[in-house]
Amino acid sequence: MNINWYKNYIKSTIVRRWILKTLWFIPNKTMLKIQYMIKLRNRLNFKSPQRFTEKIQLYKVLYKNPTLKKVVDKYEVRKYLEDKGLSKYLVDFYGVYNSVEDINFDKLPNEFIMKATNGGGGTEILKMNKNNLNLKSLKRLTRKWTQQTNSRFDGREFAYHGIKGRIIVEELLKDDTEDVKDYKFFCFNGNPRYVVVDMDRYIKHQRNIYDLEWNHLKIESDKTFKDDIIDKPRNYEEMIELARKLSKEFPFVRVDLYNIQGKVYFGELTFYPWSGYVRFTPDKFDFILGKEFSYY
């Protein structure tokens, strides 16, 4: 093991724990105001929020629907879809485990993905191939997934607070190309309004934003947009209808879907995209999204 990597890991872990303990007693709204100012260089208006990014901050601490804790868990959300009669959109499921030692790799297909059940943005998704499986490295990485209860304390995200991590193993979705696009529908009270398309994630990650009529809005977020023409996916209307069904009980949720040669798959439900800390260019799009968010 690289000694410098080990030292940095220990240092970052100790520093993070110290920060969490030190900041624990800072009220949610105060902490979010501080973070918003640091990350976006704007004052957070809790009394009369206008921006989408402002309303996401309030959403974190004021909207406490217990269903959120079930549907952000990547294993429990499967039952949520099954109860709604939408199981056909689920990717093949191989198992959920408390540790790598519990996995019988002989029973898995040659390729699959592994991810933390309590993971959100920034959490690594592992694309696995049994031909180059490194169990020692895998154990070290996934141990962090299963030993940590996700509090999302730093972002004060209610939905993730207290969810214990497990390892979920699922089908690896593959298309004719290496690029499997993510289609992320921004839905307000059951109404899909915009779709964000992530592409070339492992090459040069770019992100396009479209209205529901598939007009490219040429808006930048934390990624640049791709100016090439991206064809509307097959069965696009089916994707919109699925997003509508999955979002109708929430004031806001982002419904993430995949489309492999016209077959639609469910990805995940996200309630705090970018944790609410993102700059749009042009800036007016933050206000346009904010007008859609009628919870406040």
C-alpha positions as CSV (number, residue, x, y, z in Angstrom):
1,M,0.0,0.0,0.0
2,N,1.2,3.5,-0.8
3,I,2.2,5.0,2.5
4,N,1.3,8.6,1.4
5,W,-2.2,7.4,0.3
6,Y,-2.6,5.8,3.8
7,K,-1.5,8.9,5.6
8,N,-3.9,11.1,3.5
9,Y,-6.7,8.7,4.1
10,I,-6.2,8.7,7.9
11,K,-5.8,12.5,7.9
12,S,-9.0,13.1,5.9
13,T,-10.9,10.7,8.0
14,I,-9.8,12.3,11.3
15,V,-10.4,15.8,9.9
16,R,-13.9,14.8,8.7
17,R,-14.9,13.3,12.0
18,W,-13.6,16.4,13.9
19,I,-15.6,18.7,11.6
20,L,-18.8,16.7,12.0
21,K,-18.5,16.6,15.7
22,T,-17.6,20.3,15.9
23,L,-20.4,21.4,13.6
24,W,-23.1,19.0,15.0
25,F,-24.8,21.7,17.1
26,I,-25.0,24.3,14.4
27,P,-28.8,24.6,13.4
28,N,-29.6,23.3,9.9
29,K,-30.7,26.6,8.5
30,T,-27.6,28.4,9.8
31,M,-25.4,25.7,8.4
32,L,-27.1,25.8,5.0
33,K,-26.8,29.6,4.8
34,I,-23.1,29.3,5.4
35,Q,-22.6,26.6,2.8
36,Y,-24.8,28.4,0.3
37,M,-22.7,31.6,0.6
38,I,-19.4,29.7,0.4
39,K,-20.4,27.5,-2.6
40,L,-22.5,29.9,-4.6
41,R,-21.5,33.3,-3.3
42,N,-25.1,34.2,-2.8
43,R,-27.3,34.8,0.3
44,L,-29.8,32.1,1.0
45,N,-33.3,33.6,1.3
46,F,-35.3,31.3,3.6
47,K,-38.2,33.7,4.0
48,S,-39.0,34.2,0.3
49,P,-36.9,31.8,-1.8
50,Q,-37.0,32.4,-5.6
51,R,-34.3,30.2,-6.9
52,F,-34.5,26.4,-7.3
53,T,-31.2,26.1,-5.5
54,E,-32.7,28.0,-2.5
55,K,-35.8,25.9,-2.4
56,I,-33.7,22.7,-2.4
57,Q,-32.1,23.9,0.8
58,L,-35.5,24.3,2.5
59,Y,-36.6,21.0,1.0
60,K,-33.8,19.3,2.9
61,V,-34.9,20.4,6.3
62,L,-38.7,21.1,6.0
63,Y,-40.0,18.2,3.9
64,K,-39.9,15.1,6.1
65,N,-42.0,12.6,4.3
66,P,-40.8,9.2,5.7
67,T,-41.2,7.6,2.2
68,L,-38.1,9.5,1.2
69,K,-35.9,7.3,3.3
70,K,-37.3,4.2,1.6
71,V,-37.0,5.3,-2.0
72,V,-33.4,6.7,-1.8
73,D,-32.2,3.3,-0.6
74,K,-31.2,1.5,-3.8
75,Y,-32.6,-1.8,-2.6
76,E,-35.8,-0.7,-0.8
77,V,-36.8,1.4,-3.8
78,R,-37.3,-1.8,-5.8
79,K,-40.3,-2.7,-3.6
80,Y,-41.6,0.8,-4.2
81,L,-41.7,0.2,-7.9
82,E,-43.1,-3.3,-7.5
83,D,-46.0,-2.0,-5.3
84,K,-46.8,0.4,-8.1
85,G,-46.9,-2.4,-10.7
86,L,-43.7,-1.0,-12.4
87,S,-41.3,-4.0,-11.7
88,K,-40.7,-4.4,-15.5
89,Y,-38.6,-1.3,-15.4
90,L,-36.2,-2.7,-12.8
91,V,-32.8,-3.9,-13.8
92,D,-31.9,-7.5,-13.0
93,F,-31.0,-7.9,-9.3
94,Y,-28.4,-10.3,-8.1
95,G,-28.3,-9.7,-4.4
96,V,-27.9,-7.3,-1.5
97,Y,-25.1,-8.0,1.1
98,N,-23.7,-6.6,4.3
99,S,-20.1,-7.4,3.2
100,V,-18.1,-8.6,0.2
101,E,-17.4,-11.8,2.2
102,D,-21.1,-12.7,1.9
103,I,-21.0,-12.6,-2.0
104,N,-20.7,-15.9,-3.9
105,F,-19.0,-14.6,-7.0
106,D,-19.3,-17.9,-8.7
107,K,-23.1,-17.4,-9.0
108,L,-22.7,-14.0,-10.6
109,P,-22.5,-13.3,-14.3
110,N,-19.1,-12.3,-15.7
111,E,-20.1,-8.6,-15.7
112,F,-22.1,-6.7,-13.1
113,I,-22.2,-3.5,-11.1
114,M,-21.8,-2.9,-7.4
115,K,-22.9,0.1,-5.5
116,A,-23.8,1.3,-2.0
117,T,-27.5,1.1,-1.2
118,N,-27.3,4.4,0.7
119,G,-25.2,6.2,-1.9
120,G,-26.1,9.3,-3.7
121,G,-24.2,11.9,-5.8
122,G,-20.5,11.3,-5.7
123,T,-20.8,7.7,-4.6
124,E,-18.8,5.4,-6.8
125,I,-20.5,2.7,-8.9
126,L,-18.2,-0.2,-9.7
127,K,-18.4,-1.8,-13.1
128,M,-17.1,-5.3,-12.4
129,N,-15.6,-8.1,-14.5
130,K,-14.7,-11.4,-12.9
131,N,-11.7,-11.7,-15.1
132,N,-9.9,-8.9,-13.3
133,L,-11.5,-9.1,-9.9
134,N,-9.3,-7.7,-7.1
135,L,-10.9,-8.9,-3.9
136,K,-8.5,-7.1,-1.6
137,S,-9.1,-3.8,-3.1
138,L,-12.8,-4.4,-3.3
139,K,-13.1,-5.3,0.3
140,R,-11.2,-2.1,1.3
141,L,-13.5,0.1,-0.7
142,T,-16.9,-1.5,0.1
143,R,-16.0,-1.7,3.8
144,K,-16.5,2.1,3.8
145,W,-19.9,1.6,2.3
146,T,-21.1,-0.9,4.9
147,Q,-19.4,0.5,8.0
148,Q,-20.9,4.0,7.6
149,T,-24.4,5.1,8.2
150,N,-25.2,7.8,5.7
151,S,-26.2,10.9,7.6
152,R,-25.4,13.4,4.8
153,F,-24.8,15.6,7.8
154,D,-22.6,18.0,5.9
155,G,-25.4,18.8,3.5
156,R,-28.2,18.3,6.1
157,E,-30.2,16.1,3.7
158,F,-33.1,14.6,5.6
159,A,-33.8,11.7,3.1
160,Y,-30.4,10.1,3.7
161,H,-30.0,10.6,7.4
162,G,-29.5,7.3,9.3
163,I,-29.6,4.9,6.3
164,K,-27.2,2.0,6.9
165,G,-25.1,1.1,3.9
166,R,-25.2,-2.3,2.2
167,I,-23.8,-3.6,-1.1
168,I,-26.2,-4.1,-3.9
169,V,-25.2,-6.1,-7.0
170,E,-27.2,-5.6,-10.2
171,E,-27.1,-6.1,-14.0
172,L,-24.6,-4.1,-16.0
173,L,-26.6,-2.2,-18.6
174,K,-24.8,-2.1,-21.9
175,D,-25.6,-0.4,-25.2
176,D,-24.1,-0.8,-28.7
177,T,-21.7,2.0,-27.7
178,E,-19.7,2.5,-24.5
179,D,-21.9,5.5,-23.6
180,V,-25.1,4.6,-21.7
181,K,-26.9,7.9,-21.3
182,D,-28.7,8.9,-18.1
183,Y,-32.0,10.6,-18.6
184,K,-32.9,12.7,-15.5
185,F,-36.4,14.1,-15.4
186,F,-37.0,17.1,-13.1
187,C,-40.6,16.5,-11.9
188,F,-42.7,18.9,-9.8
189,N,-45.9,17.5,-8.1
190,G,-46.0,14.7,-10.7
191,N,-45.3,16.9,-13.7
192,P,-42.1,16.2,-15.6
193,R,-40.8,19.6,-16.9
194,Y,-37.2,19.2,-17.9
195,V,-34.9,16.4,-18.8
196,V,-31.1,16.4,-18.1
197,V,-29.1,14.0,-20.2
198,D,-25.7,12.9,-18.9
199,M,-23.3,11.4,-21.5
200,D,-19.7,10.3,-22.0
201,R,-19.5,9.9,-18.3
202,Y,-16.2,8.0,-18.4
203,I,-14.6,10.0,-21.2
204,K,-15.5,13.7,-21.1
205,H,-18.6,14.0,-19.0
206,Q,-21.1,16.4,-20.6
207,R,-24.6,17.3,-19.7
208,N,-27.5,18.6,-21.9
209,I,-30.7,20.1,-20.6
210,Y,-33.9,19.8,-22.7
211,D,-37.5,20.9,-22.2
212,L,-40.1,18.2,-22.5
213,E,-40.5,18.8,-26.3
214,W,-36.8,17.9,-26.6
215,N,-35.6,21.4,-27.4
216,H,-31.9,21.7,-26.4
217,L,-31.8,24.7,-24.0
218,K,-28.0,25.1,-24.1
219,I,-27.7,25.6,-20.4
220,E,-24.5,24.8,-18.5
221,S,-24.5,23.5,-15.0
222,D,-21.4,21.9,-13.4
223,K,-20.7,20.3,-16.8
224,T,-20.6,21.8,-20.2
225,F,-23.3,21.0,-22.7
226,K,-22.7,19.0,-25.9
227,D,-23.7,21.0,-29.0
228,D,-24.1,17.9,-31.2
229,I,-27.6,16.8,-32.0
230,I,-28.7,14.1,-29.6
231,D,-31.6,12.1,-30.9
232,K,-34.7,11.8,-28.8
233,P,-34.7,8.3,-27.3
234,R,-37.1,5.7,-28.6
235,N,-40.2,5.3,-26.4
236,Y,-39.6,8.8,-25.0
237,E,-43.3,9.2,-24.2
238,E,-43.1,6.0,-22.1
239,M,-40.2,7.5,-20.1
240,I,-42.3,10.7,-19.5
241,E,-45.2,8.6,-18.3
242,L,-43.0,6.6,-16.0
243,A,-41.5,9.7,-14.5
244,R,-45.0,11.1,-14.0
245,K,-46.1,7.9,-12.1
246,L,-43.0,7.9,-9.8
247,S,-43.1,11.6,-9.0
248,K,-46.7,12.4,-8.3
249,E,-46.6,12.1,-4.5
250,F,-43.6,14.4,-4.1
251,P,-43.3,18.2,-4.5
252,F,-40.1,17.7,-6.3
253,V,-38.1,14.7,-7.3
254,R,-35.6,13.9,-10.1
255,V,-36.5,10.6,-11.8
256,D,-33.4,9.0,-13.3
257,L,-34.0,6.5,-16.2
258,Y,-32.0,4.6,-18.8
259,N,-33.0,3.7,-22.3
260,I,-31.3,0.8,-24.0
261,Q,-32.4,0.6,-27.6
262,G,-35.9,1.6,-26.7
263,K,-36.2,-0.5,-23.5
264,V,-36.7,1.8,-20.5
265,Y,-35.0,1.0,-17.1
266,F,-35.4,2.7,-13.7
267,G,-32.2,4.3,-12.3
268,E,-33.0,6.1,-9.0
269,L,-35.0,8.9,-7.3
270,T,-33.0,12.0,-6.3
271,F,-34.5,14.7,-4.1
272,Y,-31.5,17.1,-3.8
273,P,-29.6,17.2,-7.1
274,W,-26.2,18.7,-6.7
275,S,-27.3,19.1,-3.1
276,G,-28.7,22.4,-4.3
277,Y,-25.2,23.8,-4.9
278,V,-25.0,24.4,-8.6
279,R,-24.6,27.4,-10.9
280,F,-26.6,27.5,-14.1
281,T,-25.5,29.5,-17.1
282,P,-27.5,31.6,-17.8
283,D,-28.4,32.3,-14.2
284,K,-32.1,32.9,-15.0
285,F,-32.6,29.1,-15.3
286,D,-32.2,28.9,-11.5
287,F,-35.3,31.1,-11.2
288,I,-37.2,29.3,-14.0
289,L,-36.8,26.0,-12.1
290,G,-37.7,27.8,-8.9
291,K,-41.0,28.9,-10.3
292,E,-41.9,25.3,-10.9
293,F,-41.1,24.4,-7.3
294,S,-44.4,25.3,-5.7
295,Y,-43.8,23.7,-2.3
296,Y,-42.9,27.1,-0.8
